[in-house]
Amino acid sequence: MMGDPGNMSCEDFQAQLPELIGTGEDVSGHPHLRTCDRCRALLAELETIAEAARQLFPSVEPPEEVWEQIESALKREEG
């Protein structure tokens, strides 16, 4: 549903939620959430789950030689 995002239904908002989250932008400022406790609670639960998942698999930067090997392999493929 296009139109005023502040007047969208919960169903429409939740259908767009994966795409909204995928943009990496802060979804908490979405107009629908200003008036919808249900969707605000859903987003809070999803953020809690995502944070727990990040803690299970902490981000580790690979050693610099890994990036060098990738760069070398790409150069070899290019010609």
C-alpha positions as CSV (number, residue, x, y, z in Angstrom):
1,M,0.0,0.0,0.0
2,M,1.4,3.3,-1.0
3,G,0.2,6.6,0.4
4,D,0.5,8.1,3.8
5,P,2.9,5.8,5.8
6,G,1.3,7.1,9.0
7,N,-2.1,5.7,8.0
8,M,-0.9,2.3,6.8
9,S,-2.3,-0.9,8.3
10,C,-0.2,-3.1,10.6
11,E,-0.3,-5.7,7.8
12,D,1.1,-3.3,5.3
13,F,3.8,-2.1,7.6
14,Q,4.9,-5.6,8.6
15,A,5.0,-6.6,5.0
16,Q,7.4,-3.8,4.3
17,L,9.4,-4.3,7.5
18,P,12.1,-6.7,6.1
19,E,12.8,-4.3,3.3
20,L,12.9,-1.3,5.8
21,I,15.3,-3.2,8.1
22,G,17.4,-4.3,5.1
23,T,18.1,-0.7,4.2
24,G,20.1,-0.3,7.4
25,E,18.3,2.9,8.3
26,D,16.7,3.5,11.7
27,V,13.2,2.0,11.3
28,S,12.1,3.3,14.7
29,G,11.3,6.7,13.2
30,H,8.8,5.3,10.7
31,P,5.5,7.3,10.8
32,H,3.4,4.1,11.4
33,L,5.2,3.4,14.7
34,R,4.2,6.8,16.1
35,T,0.7,5.6,16.5
36,C,1.0,1.8,16.7
37,D,2.0,0.2,19.9
38,R,1.7,-3.3,18.4
39,C,4.2,-2.7,15.6
40,R,6.5,-0.7,17.9
41,A,6.6,-3.8,20.3
42,L,7.2,-6.1,17.3
43,L,10.2,-4.0,16.2
44,A,11.6,-3.9,19.8
45,E,11.3,-7.7,19.9
46,L,13.1,-8.1,16.5
47,E,15.8,-5.7,17.7
48,T,16.3,-7.8,20.8
49,I,16.6,-11.0,18.8
50,A,19.0,-9.4,16.3
51,E,21.2,-8.1,19.2
52,A,21.3,-11.6,20.8
53,A,22.2,-13.1,17.4
54,R,25.1,-10.6,17.0
55,Q,26.4,-11.6,20.4
56,L,26.3,-15.3,19.4
57,F,28.5,-14.6,16.4
58,P,30.8,-11.7,17.2
59,S,32.3,-9.9,14.2
60,V,35.9,-10.7,13.8
61,E,38.1,-8.9,11.3
62,P,40.2,-11.3,9.2
63,P,43.9,-10.8,9.1
64,E,45.3,-8.3,6.6
65,E,46.8,-11.1,4.5
66,V,43.3,-12.5,3.8
67,W,42.4,-9.2,2.0
68,E,45.7,-9.3,0.2
69,Q,45.0,-12.8,-1.0
70,I,41.5,-11.9,-2.2
71,E,42.9,-8.8,-4.0
72,S,45.6,-10.9,-5.7
73,A,43.1,-13.6,-6.8
74,L,40.8,-10.9,-8.3
75,K,43.7,-9.4,-10.2
76,R,44.7,-12.8,-11.6
77,E,41.1,-13.4,-12.7
78,E,41.0,-10.0,-14.5
79,G,43.9,-10.8,-16.6
